[in-house]
């Protein structure tokens, strides 16, 4: 007797879902490199920012030294008057008398009680050289009459000497540095030297701000000692410095005028 045999036929195999495609081989490296570069750049920027904060904080805690221990208030001619009074009081002769009485003005020259405003400055060149002409104003130019405390604005006390002349030039240089530093508009300083007793001024020291940039960047006590010397005690270093700056800028001066009548201060070199 034949048995019923149940035969099960295998149907089609169940489909396996396909996996999502992976990144192409060899293409992930450039993206990784870009990220590394971006993060590296951000890190460098952050480091620079931190350095800047540290430097700024350090400067705030320990600021740069002041240019001078004293400075005038305000500006313009008012500041120039304060500078003249402050510096003038520190320069003395061995007998204790004040060396000079600096009188500040705008661009002007005073003679026999008459003050003459100066519109132009003509700087004579050596023979064959073209003169330089500068237009002066109350903002860019200050003059100082370096007057003795006697009649005619002259030095009447003490014996004239090379050392005392150097001290006068030291005072002129100090006044000019203060003026250029604390009166930003000042470009030119003319200091009229005190004449011999009973005569009129003949010589002037002419200084330009552009020629003293190094001294204006350096604290004043590094250029000139804060203790003003007597004529006989000025150090060789300061004597060399003062003479080196002021002697080439000392001129014989006179007054002239343009065809339109504008007053001109004419500065001629001592050696033609």
C-alpha positions as CSV (number, residue, x, y, z in Angstrom):
1,X,0.0,0.0,0.0
2,X,1.4,3.0,-1.1
3,X,2.0,5.7,1.6
4,X,1.1,9.4,0.8
5,X,4.3,11.2,0.7
6,X,4.0,15.0,1.1
7,X,6.5,16.7,-1.0
8,X,7.3,20.3,-0.2
9,X,8.9,22.2,-3.0
10,X,11.3,25.0,-2.2
11,X,10.0,28.4,-3.2
12,X,12.1,31.3,-4.3
13,X,14.6,32.6,-1.6
14,X,13.6,35.7,0.4
15,X,15.4,38.8,-0.8
16,X,18.0,40.3,1.6
17,X,17.9,44.1,1.7
18,X,20.9,45.8,0.2
19,X,23.3,47.8,2.6
20,X,23.7,51.5,1.9
21,X,26.8,52.2,-0.2
22,X,29.9,53.2,1.9
23,X,32.1,56.1,1.1
24,X,34.3,55.6,-1.9
25,X,37.6,54.3,-1.1
26,X,40.3,57.1,-1.0
27,X,37.8,60.1,-0.9
28,X,37.5,60.6,2.9
29,X,41.1,61.7,3.4
30,X,40.6,65.2,1.7
31,X,37.6,66.0,3.9
32,X,39.5,65.0,7.0
33,X,42.4,67.2,5.9
34,X,40.1,70.2,5.4
35,X,38.7,69.8,8.9
36,X,42.2,69.6,10.4
37,X,43.2,72.7,8.6
38,X,40.1,74.6,9.7
39,X,40.6,73.6,13.3
40,X,44.2,74.3,13.2
41,X,43.5,77.9,11.9
42,X,40.9,78.4,14.6
43,X,43.4,77.3,17.2
44,X,46.1,79.7,15.9
45,X,43.6,82.6,15.9
46,X,42.6,81.7,19.5
47,X,46.3,81.5,20.6
48,X,47.0,84.9,19.1
49,X,44.0,86.4,20.8
50,X,45.1,85.1,24.1
51,X,48.6,86.5,23.6
52,X,47.1,89.9,22.7
53,X,45.0,89.8,25.9
54,X,48.1,88.9,28.0
55,X,50.2,91.7,26.4
56,X,47.4,94.3,26.9
57,X,46.9,93.2,30.5
58,X,50.6,93.5,31.1
59,X,50.8,97.0,29.7
60,X,47.8,98.0,31.8
61,X,49.5,96.7,34.9
62,X,52.9,98.0,34.0
63,X,52.4,101.0,31.6
64,X,55.3,102.5,29.7
65,X,57.2,105.2,31.7
66,X,56.0,108.7,31.4
67,X,58.1,111.0,29.1
68,X,58.6,113.5,32.0
69,X,57.6,113.8,35.6
70,X,56.0,117.2,35.0
71,X,53.9,118.5,32.1
72,X,51.9,121.6,31.4
73,X,48.1,121.8,31.4
74,X,46.2,123.0,28.4
75,X,47.9,123.8,25.2
76,X,49.1,126.5,22.8
77,X,50.7,129.7,24.2
78,X,49.4,128.9,27.6
79,X,51.3,125.7,27.8
80,X,54.4,127.5,26.4
81,X,54.2,130.0,29.2
82,X,54.0,127.2,31.8
83,X,57.0,125.5,30.2
84,X,59.1,128.7,30.2
85,X,58.3,129.3,33.9
86,X,59.0,125.7,34.9
87,X,62.2,125.2,33.0
88,X,63.6,128.8,33.6
89,X,63.3,128.4,37.4
90,X,65.6,125.4,37.4
91,X,68.6,127.0,35.7
92,X,70.7,129.0,38.2
93,X,74.1,130.7,38.3
94,X,76.6,129.8,41.1
95,X,75.4,132.9,43.1
96,X,71.8,131.4,43.1
97,X,70.4,133.9,40.7
98,X,68.2,132.6,37.8
99,X,70.2,132.2,34.6
100,X,67.6,133.5,32.2
101,X,64.0,134.5,32.0
102,X,62.5,132.9,28.9
103,X,59.7,134.9,27.4
104,X,57.4,132.8,25.1
105,X,55.4,134.3,22.2
106,X,53.9,133.2,18.9
107,X,56.0,133.9,15.8
108,X,57.2,137.4,16.8
109,X,60.3,139.3,17.6
110,X,60.6,142.0,20.3
111,X,63.0,144.9,20.1
112,X,63.1,148.1,22.2
113,X,59.7,147.3,23.6
114,X,58.1,146.8,20.2
115,X,56.8,143.3,19.2
116,X,56.9,142.5,15.5
117,X,54.8,139.6,14.3
118,X,56.7,137.3,11.8
119,X,54.8,135.8,8.9
120,X,57.7,133.9,7.1
121,X,61.0,132.4,8.1
122,X,63.7,132.3,5.5
123,X,66.6,129.9,6.1
124,X,69.6,130.9,4.1
125,X,71.6,128.1,2.5
126,X,75.3,128.0,2.0
127,X,76.6,129.8,-1.1
128,X,75.0,128.5,-4.2
129,X,72.2,126.8,-2.3
130,X,68.5,127.7,-2.5
131,X,67.0,129.3,0.6
132,X,64.2,127.6,2.4
133,X,61.1,129.6,3.2
134,X,58.5,128.5,5.8
135,X,55.2,130.2,6.5
136,X,54.6,130.6,10.2
137,X,51.5,130.6,12.3
138,X,50.4,130.9,15.9
139,X,49.8,127.1,15.9
140,X,53.1,125.8,14.4
141,X,55.7,128.3,15.7
142,X,56.8,129.5,19.1
143,X,59.6,131.9,19.8
144,X,61.4,132.3,23.2
145,X,63.4,135.4,24.0
146,X,66.1,134.1,26.4
147,X,66.3,137.2,28.5
148,X,68.7,138.0,31.3
149,X,67.2,139.6,34.3
150,X,68.8,142.9,33.7
151,X,68.2,145.8,31.2
152,X,68.0,145.1,27.5
153,X,67.3,141.4,28.1
154,X,71.0,140.7,28.6
155,X,73.1,138.7,31.0
156,X,74.6,141.3,33.3
157,X,75.7,139.1,36.2
158,X,78.7,136.7,36.3
159,X,81.5,136.3,33.8
160,X,80.7,135.1,30.3
161,X,82.2,131.6,29.5
162,X,81.9,128.7,27.1
163,X,80.4,126.6,29.9
164,X,77.7,129.2,30.6
165,X,76.9,129.4,26.9
166,X,76.5,125.6,26.8
167,X,74.1,125.9,29.8
168,X,72.0,128.5,27.9
169,X,71.8,126.1,25.0
170,X,70.9,123.3,27.3
171,X,68.0,125.4,28.6
172,X,66.9,126.2,25.0
173,X,67.0,122.5,24.1
174,X,64.9,121.5,27.2
175,X,62.3,124.2,26.5
176,X,62.0,123.1,22.9
177,X,61.6,119.4,23.8
178,X,58.9,120.2,26.3
179,X,57.1,122.4,23.7
180,X,57.3,119.8,20.9
181,X,56.1,117.1,23.2
182,X,53.2,118.8,24.9
183,X,52.1,121.2,22.2
184,X,51.3,118.8,19.3
185,X,50.8,121.5,16.7
186,X,54.3,123.0,17.3
187,X,56.7,122.4,14.4
188,X,59.3,125.2,14.8
189,X,61.0,126.8,17.8
190,X,63.1,130.0,17.5
191,X,65.1,130.9,20.7
192,X,66.7,134.4,20.6
193,X,70.0,134.3,22.4
194,X,70.7,136.9,25.0
195,X,73.1,139.6,23.7
196,X,76.0,141.2,25.4
197,X,75.1,144.0,27.8
198,X,73.6,147.0,26.2
199,X,73.3,145.6,22.6
200,X,70.5,144.1,20.6
201,X,70.0,140.3,20.1
202,X,72.0,138.9,17.1
203,X,71.9,135.1,17.3
204,X,69.1,132.6,17.4
205,X,68.7,128.8,17.8
206,X,66.3,127.4,15.3
207,X,64.9,123.9,16.0
208,X,62.5,121.8,14.0
209,X,60.4,119.0,15.6
210,X,61.2,116.6,12.8
211,X,64.9,116.8,13.8
212,X,64.3,115.7,17.4
213,X,62.1,112.6,16.9
214,X,64.5,110.3,18.8
215,X,64.6,112.6,21.9
216,X,60.8,113.0,21.8
217,X,60.4,109.2,21.9
218,X,62.9,108.7,24.8
219,X,62.0,109.8,28.4
220,X,63.5,113.2,29.0
221,X,65.7,112.1,31.9
222,X,67.5,109.8,29.5
223,X,68.4,112.8,27.3
224,X,69.1,115.4,30.0
225,X,69.8,114.8,33.7
226,X,66.8,115.8,35.9
227,X,69.3,117.7,38.1
228,X,70.2,120.9,36.2
229,X,74.0,121.5,36.5
230,X,75.8,124.7,37.2
231,X,77.8,126.1,34.3
232,X,81.0,124.5,35.6
233,X,79.5,121.1,36.4
234,X,77.8,120.1,33.2
235,X,78.9,116.6,32.3
236,X,81.0,115.9,29.2
237,X,78.2,113.7,27.8
238,X,75.6,116.4,28.1
239,X,78.0,119.0,26.8
240,X,78.6,116.9,23.7
241,X,74.9,116.3,23.3
242,X,73.8,119.9,23.7
243,X,76.5,121.3,21.5
244,X,76.0,118.7,18.9
245,X,72.3,119.6,18.6
246,X,72.3,123.4,19.0
247,X,75.6,124.5,17.5
248,X,74.7,123.5,13.8
249,X,71.3,125.2,14.4
250,X,72.6,128.5,15.6
251,X,72.1,131.4,13.1
252,X,72.7,135.1,12.8
253,X,69.3,136.6,12.3
254,X,67.8,139.7,10.7
255,X,64.4,141.1,9.7
256,X,63.2,141.7,6.1
257,X,59.9,141.8,4.3
258,X,58.2,140.5,1.2
259,X,57.1,142.7,-1.6
260,X,53.7,142.7,0.0
261,X,55.1,144.0,3.2
262,X,54.9,140.8,5.3
263,X,57.7,140.6,7.9
264,X,60.3,137.8,7.3
265,X,62.8,136.5,9.9
266,X,66.0,135.7,8.0
267,X,68.4,133.2,9.5
268,X,71.9,133.0,8.0
269,X,74.4,130.2,8.9
270,X,77.4,131.3,11.0
271,X,79.7,129.7,8.5
272,X,78.9,130.4,4.8
